[in-house]
Amino acid sequence: MRALFLSFVASLGLALPAQADIKDAVTSFTLENGMDVVVIQDTRAPVVTHMVWYRAGSADEFPGTSGVAHFLEHLLFKGTDTLAPGELSATVARNGGRDNAFTSYDYTAYFQRVAADRLELMMQMESDRMVNIRLSDEDILTEREVIIEERNQRTENNPGALFREQKNAAQYLNHRYGIPVIGWRHEMVTLDLDAALEYYERFYAPNNAILVVAGDVTPESVKALAEQYYGVLEPNPELTERARPIEPPQTAERRVIFRDARVAQPYVSRSYLAPERDAGAQREAAALTLLAELLGGGTTSYLTERLQFDTQKAVYTGAFYDGESFDDTSFTVIVVPADGVSLPEAEAAMDEAMQSFLSKPIDMEALARIKMQIRAAQIYARDDVGNLANVYGSALTSGLTVADVQEWPDILQSITPDEIIAAAKSVFNLDRSVTGYLMKEKEDAS
Amino acid sequence: MRALFLSFVASLGLALPAQADIKDAVTSFTLENGMDVVVIQDTRAPVVTHMVWYRAGSADEFPGTSGVAHFLEHLLFKGTDTLAPGELSATVARNGGRDNAFTSYDYTAYFQRVAADRLELMMQMESDRMVNIRLSDEDILTEREVIIEERNQRTENNPGALFREQKNAAQYLNHRYGIPVIGWRHEMVTLDLDAALEYYERFYAPNNAILVVAGDVTPESVKALAEQYYGVLEPNPELTERARPIEPPQTAERRVIFRDARVAQPYVSRSYLAPERDAGAQREAAALTLLAELLGGGTTSYLTERLQFDTQKAVYTGAFYDGESFDDTSFTVIVVPADGVSLPEAEAAMDEAMQSFLSKPIDMEALARIKMQIRAAQIYARDDVGNLANVYGSALTSGLTVADVQEWPDILQSITPDEIIAAAKSVFNLDRSVTGYLMKEKEDAS
């Protein structure tokens, strides 16, 4: 039931930040114990989304314990002194709501969506499990089976996922973004109570958490409840500034060839190390966001026009970039060749198309259309206040501020063609890239 | 002055273990505080080699602090309460001896070679700096400049070293063997007193150390002195069993292309993840040791015959394997192409030669010759009792025992052609390999 955010899936999604119009509905403040609070008021329906985001994900794990962030996310649904195992979710359901949790490289988040008058109950339970979790050895054994089965389903049985895992490991030489969120299987099987509690005690504390409440509430009512339930928790005095090992200069082009008999559709994929959105400095990331759309964002994109329609060398092309990341992220281009086209031919066609894109002026009509689509998506996104809670939670755990989220739509609109070309030229550096071939066994990769 | 063992250099050296004849001259025991002691008696000259080996190298570092093991090795030559900075080395020199230290993935070692009657003085100083190091912020700043300059000399100014660094990072997906012993530059510049002391306090303790004394001594005299100087030190009760993150299944062939205008001689190099010598289980590593010699161990090796003499596609070929490693190591094959031969052609010739090697019976004459050469080298190695101290120290910090070291020569002699072919077939798996091209800029790698 718990959802694991996989980087590839995340990178497929179009970022849908809040548009400037809703700026006034967002209030943020910090409790005395250091817990940040974001309130998004939306009174159209008497419901509320209550989320707690921890500034801790798989990239914050100790070496040798990969998967523990996600494992702990599962274990948080076991009991506390006052909550029996499973009681939190059962209580949410009995009150007509739904709940879930998810883990990524940079965060772990828990949420419930319930009728607005049940917010206090949610805070009571969520604040309880922030500090009072009680785990038994049996909890560990049973839930470890669950996460291993989750890995079997998502990764082991999926050659594309196994390929992306090996390729991602080659993308990062030093940073833990190279290690899968769900964990390496051989480390997952060794995760124990100590590893889970160590991670819990290090990261689960009000001064490492962000409360996001969105829906039919007032900032004042949220503040009063937050102070009552979260404000009384002791901060972790040992919490240090977040710093993970960062990449050394990447100076060698890498290639990864993954062969698996189960592969139905071979493809070539290239990822480049790319800058992420930084607080107060989002223009390059905005340019890369537009670049991904121009290059491979759909049926009118450059790669599609060139490789699917003109030369018919590909049956699918795509370009993906998600700037929401605490440290350097990646920009990925994918080409699925047509029948009879080899992967080296598809790669050559991809290179040729990217070169050609860079050598010409940006198509201003396409850029205007894409900016319009993004603006529209941002306006539609407003309809789902739960989604806005996600936008703020993921942004804040990625090192951004409320102001950054609110400035993002206008920054995207203001990006010039020159900035897009400059960003592309800076990022499309083979020395910082990994080119991957996903292929059936015994095909020729050369 | 301090020597840093680089893996590439280490892998070039033929392993020279002690032969069975000297078994009786080696005595080992453990002090009550957990410190292991190995005594190698050799009375031919009135000198002694005194070494302390720590079971801690760069692969034991915390993430983000790469280079701290080697940095600390430098800092150990600063003072203690009773030794002024530089006094230890000055005292050794004044007594006619020499001293040095070195750091690798799995160990840090300190040694002095002096007249046998100065052994007590060495123990007094070495035991002092095991627990009483005193470091100032100025020590940190000056010595950090030294190690950064060392990196400049060894790595930054050497495209081959930069290439091997990037390639090695691609070989390991999870283990810290993928991170350079000397450290990533961007992390070295942040190393501070806290990082150095944290490593020191975690690993520098008698129960994590091995004393090796070789030369004109008796086991009894060494034991008495060791108890007096090292035996009185408190063990570190928090020391845990050594365990570093190990590799997940490697399931994708990797390639690394490094371009640098300074490259004078391009070459292709392929490394395969390979098992190391394990305590009580050294046969596969012994087979790989012989395989490296047969395949690329010199002017009569298979690759040389085939690629340098027959087809003249190469001007140099080599195969390298060093089984002394705490965790999985690598087996590397290198081909330097002749003028006019491209790297892809050289690689194809290498593949063809390796296939051909595997498809034929082992040349029994060549195998007998190699076994004889190894035996001879082991006998010659006996002449250098200091080298024997190295053999025992590095073996014991790599997880082997004195018995393993002493059995190794006979194991090598007993390896059959079938075992060599089986080891080759097991290790030569492209999915666990990295193929690297070191080339000048703008050459074609495809």
Chai-1 contact restraints between the chains, C-beta under 6 A:
chainA,res_idxA,chainB,res_idxB,connection_type,confidence,min_distance_angstrom,max_distance_angstrom,comment,restraint_id
A,P63,B,P63,contact,1.0,0.0,6.0,A-B,restraint_1
A,P63,B,P245,contact,1.0,0.0,6.0,A-B,restraint_2
A,G64,B,P245,contact,1.0,0.0,6.0,A-B,restraint_3
A,Q166,B,T251,contact,1.0,0.0,6.0,A-B,restraint_4
A,Q166,B,A252,contact,1.0,0.0,6.0,A-B,restraint_5
A,A169,B,L173,contact,1.0,0.0,6.0,A-B,restraint_6
A,A170,B,A170,contact,1.0,0.0,6.0,A-B,restraint_7
A,A170,B,R254,contact,1.0,0.0,6.0,A-B,restraint_8
A,L173,B,A169,contact,1.0,0.0,6.0,A-B,restraint_9
A,W184,B,P248,contact,1.0,0.0,6.0,A-B,restraint_10
A,H186,B,P248,contact,1.0,0.0,6.0,A-B,restraint_11
A,P245,B,P63,contact,1.0,0.0,6.0,A-B,restraint_12
A,P245,B,G64,contact,1.0,0.0,6.0,A-B,restraint_13
A,P248,B,W184,contact,1.0,0.0,6.0,A-B,restraint_14
A,P248,B,H186,contact,1.0,0.0,6.0,A-B,restraint_15
A,T251,B,Q166,contact,1.0,0.0,6.0,A-B,restraint_16
A,A252,B,Q166,contact,1.0,0.0,6.0,A-B,restraint_17
A,A252,B,V256,contact,1.0,0.0,6.0,A-B,restraint_18
A,A252,B,F258,contact,1.0,0.0,6.0,A-B,restraint_19
A,E253,B,I257,contact,1.0,0.0,6.0,A-B,restraint_20
A,R254,B,A170,contact,1.0,0.0,6.0,A-B,restraint_21
A,R254,B,V256,contact,1.0,0.0,6.0,A-B,restraint_22
A,R255,B,R255,contact,1.0,0.0,6.0,A-B,restraint_23
A,V256,B,A252,contact,1.0,0.0,6.0,A-B,restraint_24
A,V256,B,R254,contact,1.0,0.0,6.0,A-B,restraint_25
A,I257,B,E253,contact,1.0,0.0,6.0,A-B,restraint_26
A,F258,B,A252,contact,1.0,0.0,6.0,A-B,restraint_27
